[in-house]
């Protein structure tokens, strides 16, 4: 058995997993345009429906792994993955597209538990931790490749974006020729009954983590394009119609406008340029490098800041986020030796900081920094969670345990938009920022809880197992 080829085979599977559903997120806007009149919720289901199907089939894959050869299950999953992935580009209606995406979710569900359990089957101790970190890194790297490539393909045609899933064909061949069947003891009874309670705790934590993490890929494009409401003026920004027409002719604003902005905490120059965007409904005010949009609505005049950028840039930012996840996953073993049980605290805190920055972001630079923090966090937390589940589970039950944890992870992905929609009324300047602020504060509270837990572990001598670990040569 060539250990390097086995390593490549196992890690290549990770390319297709965590960010699989989100890979076509840059194409959502064009998919919406391709099926005009479709409920936006159905469009979002193109992204989240696979996560719902992943749940039962992940459990089925874990259950079958104790009764069939893992390699066979993996190959079946890869075939379904390929057909459901590439097939999305052939859909002629939103219904067909959702059905095909459901098929894609089935394929991912069969693959997920095996991609993790194979690492536990072939590797032990620090090498296992190292491979788990590399698996997380490869998964995030797959997200980088998929997001960039699908975004580029979507610019030509939304159907081409589904072509990124064609990579599964190459990985299918890699698994077929290079991956041996792992040796494992197969129990006569049901594997499910032997799962320790800690596995279900990991599943719940995985769900909560994904509710938070998935707020980035599902909201970023719309957040960047969204005009940020600053305030609503119930009084006119000009004394009368004559003053409005005079200022429009000169392209300038009135002292009334300046005072209105000032009373709402916005400093604006009297030399700001004033122009009509849509007669009688929408105007623009440009002051130096800042642009404000004034929209006429029933409640009054809504003053908003211009969108930060076009949604296409979200693909690049999400790629940067996943790329940082690659790096943090690669150095996971080193971080464990340095920080031991505090690693998870660092990961949660990083995500809290990321959403805190996103909640107050007014520039693309700040948005990018927040994405880097969130990506760094996910590159740490996901492998740590899976490592914990693998450590506390007997070998014979490991595949099913990974399936249970995967259920939590993908349930969190599916529920993320639903749960965060309920948080939209959280104090903030708009629905997006309300969600980000809610996540920031929730994660800050989780950081405090994690810190107390880590301190307790250290006092009980739990840090020694990390400090004693030696690097692999």
N, C-alpha and C positions, 0 to 999 in steps of 0.2 A: 504493500500500500504506500503510494507516494503521499507523504504527509502534506506537502505543499499543495498538491492538486486537490486533496480533500479540503484543506483550508480555503482554497479559492472557491470550491464548489459550495461550501457552507456559507461563506460570506456573500457570494453572488446572489443567494436567495434573499438576503437582507436588502438588496437593492429594490426589491419589489414590494416591500411590506408597509411600514408605518405611513409614509406619505403617498401611498398608492392612490387613494381616493382623491386627494388634493392635487394630484399631478395636473389635472386639466382645469384648475381654478382660473388660470389666465384666459381661458376660452369661454367662461360663463357668460360674459357680456354679449359675445357674438352668437352664442347658442340662444340666448334670449331674443336676439334680433332675428334669428332664423325661424323661430316659432312665435310670431307676433300674437299678442293677446293672451299668452300663457301666463298663468298665475306665477308671480315671482317665487312663491314657496315651492312650486314644482321645479323651477329652474335650480333652486338650491338643493333639491333632492337629488339632482344629477351628481352632486358632490357628496351628499351625506347618506343616500340610500344604500350604497355598498356597505357602509359601516353597520347598518341594521342587519343585513344578510350575513355579514361576517360572523356575527354573534353565534347563531345556532350551528353554523357549519364549522366554526372554530372548535366548538365543543364536540361536534361529530368527528372532526379530524383527530382531536386528542383521544377520543374514545376508540376510534378505529386503529390508532397507532399501537394499542395494546393487543390488537388482534390480527393485524396485517403487517406486512413489511412497510416500514416507513417510506422507503424509496418509492414504492408503488403509489402510495397515497400522494406523495409529493409530486410525482409526474402527472397524476390525474389532475391535481390542483393546478399545475402549470398549464396544462392543455386548456382547462376551463378559463383560467386567467387570460390566456392569449386570445381565445375566442370572444370572451366578454369585454376585454380591453379594446382590441383593435376593432371589434364589431360595432362599437359605439359610433364610429364614423360613418356607418352605413345606414343609420336610423333615418326613417322618413317622417317620423312624427315624434312628439315628446313622449308619447306612451311607449313606442318602440324603444326609444332611447333609455327610458327608465327600466324597462324589462331587461335590456341588454346590460345595463349597469348593475342590476340585481344579480345577473349571471356572473358578472365580474366579481361581485362581493362574495359569491360562493367560492370562487377560485382562491381569492385571498384568504378566506376563512380556513380552507384546507391547508394552506401553506403556512400560515402564521405560527401555530403551535410547534410545528416541526422545525421551522427555521431557528427557534430558540432551543428546543429540546435536543437537537443534534449537537449543539455546542456542549451541552451538559453531558451528552453521551460519549463524546470523543475527547473531552478535556477535563482536567481537574485543577483545583486550588487556584493559584495565581494565573496560570495559563488560561483557565476558564474565565477569570475576571478580565484578563487581557482580551480574550476573544469576544467576550460579551461587549466590552467597550468598542472593539473594532466593528462588531456587528451593528452597534448603534451608529457608529461613524459612517459605515457603508450605507446604512439605511438613510441617513441624512444626506450623504453624497448622492444617493439615488434621487432624493428629493430635489437637489440642486440641478442635476442633469434633466430630470423630468420637467421641472418647472421652466427652466430656460428653453428647453427644446420645444415643449408644448406651446409656450408663449410665442416663440418664433414661428412655429407652424400655424398657430391660430391667426397670425397676422395675414397669412395667405388664404386660409380657409379653416373654419372651426373643425371641419371633419378631419383635417390633417393632424390636428392635435392628438387624436386618439392613436396615431401611429407610434407614439412613444412607447406604448405597451408592447410593441413588436420585439422589444429587448428580451421579453420573456422566452421567446423562441430560442435565442442563443443560450440562455441560462438553462433551459430545458435540456439542451444537448450536453451542457457541462455536467449537469446532474446525472444524466443517463450514462455517460462514459466514465466520469471521474469519482462519483460518490459511492462508496461501498455501503452496504446495509450494516448499521451498528449492531454490535452484540449486546443484548439486554435480556434480563430475566423477565419473563411474562407471567404475571400472576393468573391464577385460575379464577379468582373472584373478580368483583367489580372494582375497577381502579378508583372510581369516584369516592367510594366509602373510605378509602385510605388517605384521602387528602387531609393534611393538617389544617387547622383553622386559620393559621397565618396566611395561607394561600388566598383565602377569601378576603382577608384584610388587604393583601396586596392588590387584589382585583378592585376593591373599593377605592383604594388610593390611586390606582391607575385610571379609574373613571374620573375622579376629581382632577387629576393632573391633566387629562385630556380635555375636560371641560374648559380649563384655563388655557391650555396651549392652543387648542383649535380655534380660539377666538381670533388668532392672528391670520391664518389662511382664509377663514370665512368672511372676515370683515375688512381686511386691509385695503383691497382694491376700491371698495365703496367708500371707505373712510378717507382715502387720499383724494378721491374725486368729490367727496361731499363738501358742500359749501357750509362753513361753520357759522351758525347763527350767533350774532353778537348781542343784539337787543332788538326789541320791537318798539317803535315810536308810534304813539297814539295821536301825535300832533304832526302837522306838515313840517317838512324840512325847509320850506320857503314860506314867506309871509303871505303871499297870494299868488294867483296864476300868472300875473304880469311879471312878478319877480322871477318866477320859475322859467318863463319863456325868455326873459332877458339873460338870465344866467346860462341857459341852454345855448343861446346864440353865441355867447362868449366862451362857453365851455368851462365855466367857473362855478363854485359853490357860494352859498350865501352865509352870512354871519349866523343866521338861525341854524343852519346845518352844522357849523363848527361848534356852536353851543350845545346842540343836541348830542353830538358825538362826545363832547367834553363831559357832559352830565352823566354819561354812561361809561366813563373811564377810558375813552379813546381819544388820544391827541391827534388832531388832523390839521394840516396847514390850510390857510385861506387860499393858497395858490393851487390847491388840488384840482385836477381836471374832472369835469363832469360831462357825461355823455349818455345818450339813450341806447339801451340794449334792445328793448322791446317797447314800442310806443304805448304809454299809458299803463304799463305793467312792470317794467324792469329798467333800472338805470345803473350805471357804474360810476364809481368815484375812485380815481387813481391819485394817490399821494405818495410821491417818490417811488419806492419799489413795492408799495402795498396797494392792493386793489380791493375795494369793497363793492358789494352788490346790494342794491336797494330794490326789494320786491314788494309790490302792492298786494296785500292780502286783506281778508275780512277784518282781522284784528288791528290792522294798521300797516305801517311800513316796516318790514323786516330787514334789518341791516345785517349782512353776512360778510365774512371774509372770503376771498376767492379760494377755490379749491387749491390744494397744495400741488397737485400734479395729475396727470392722466393715469387711469387704472393700470395701464400697461407696465408702469414702473413697479407695481406691486410684485410682479414676477421676479424682478431683479432683487428686490428687498427680501422676498421670501427665500430666494436662492441664497442670499447672503446669510440669512438666519440659519438655514440648514447647513451651510458650509461651516459656520461656527460650531454647530452641533457635531460635525465631523471631527473637528479639532479637539473639542472637550471629551468626546468619546475615546479618541486615540490616547489621550493623556490620563484616562480614568484611573488606570492602575497606579500611576504616580500620585494622583490626587488622593487616592485611598491611603497610600502610605504616609502622605504628608498630613492629611486632615482627618483620616479615619471616619468616625461616625458623624463628624461635622460636615462631611461632603454633601449630604442631603440638605442640610441647613443652608449651605452656600447655594445649592441649586435652586431651592425655593425662594431665597432672598433675591437671587438674580432675576427670576421671573417677576417677582413683585416690583423690583426696580424698573424692569422693562415696561410693564403696564402702567406704572406711575408716570414714566416719561411719555408714553404714548397718550396718556390721558390729558397731558398738557402740551403736547407737540403742536407747534405752529409752523414748523419747517420740515422739509424732507430730511435734513441732516439729523434732526432729533428723532424722527421716525426710524431712520436707519440704525441709530444707536440703540433704540429700544428693541429693534428686531435682533440685534446682535446679542443683547442680554437674554432675550427669550430663547434664542437658539442655543446659547451656552448652557442654559438651564436644562433644556430638554435633552441635550447630549449627555448630561450627568444623571438626571433623575430616571430616565427610562431604563438604562442598563442596571442601575442600582436596584430598581424595583424587580427586574427579572432575575438578577443575581440572588436577591433575597428569597424569591419564590423557589428557585432551583436549589438553594442551600438547604431549605427546611423540608424539601419533598424527597421521599424515597425514589430511587432510580426508576423503578417500575411504573411509578405514577407520574413521572416528570412531564411527559407529553401532555397528559390531561391537565396537570397543574398549569402548564403554560397556556393551554386552551382557556382555562378559567380566568387567568389574568388577562388574556387577550380579549375575552368577553368584556371585562371591565374597561379596558382601554378603548375598544371600539364603541361600546355603549356611551362612553364619555364623548367620543367624537360625534355620534349621532345626536346626543342630547345637548351638546354645547350651544347651538343656536337657540334651542327652546328655553334652556335655563337662563341664558344671558339675555334673552328677550324680556324675561321677567325682571331683570335687573336694570332695564332701560330707564326706569324712573328714579334710579339712584342719583343723588345730587350731582349734576354735571351740566355742561353747556349744550350737549346734544346726546342723542341715543348712543352713539359710538363711544363718546368720552365717558358717559355714565357707566357703560359696561366695563371699560378699561379701569376706571376708578374703583368700581366695585371689586374687580379682580385684584387690583393692587392692594386694597385694604384686607381682603380675604387672605391673600397670600402672605401679607405681613403678619397676620394673626397666626397663620400656619407656621411661619418662620419661628415665631416665639415658642410655639408648642414643640417644634422640632428641636429647638435649642435646649429646652429643658430635658427632652428625651436624650439628646446627645450627651449632655452633662451627666445624666444619670448613668448612661452606658460607660462613660469614662471612669466614673467613680467606682464602678463595679469591675474595672479592669478590662473593659471591652476594647480599649484603644490598642492594647498590646498585639492583638491578632493582625492589626493593620500595620503597626510599626515594625513588626517582625518580618513582614513580607519582604522578599528580596526580588530584585528585577530579574527577568528571564534573560538568559544569554543563548 
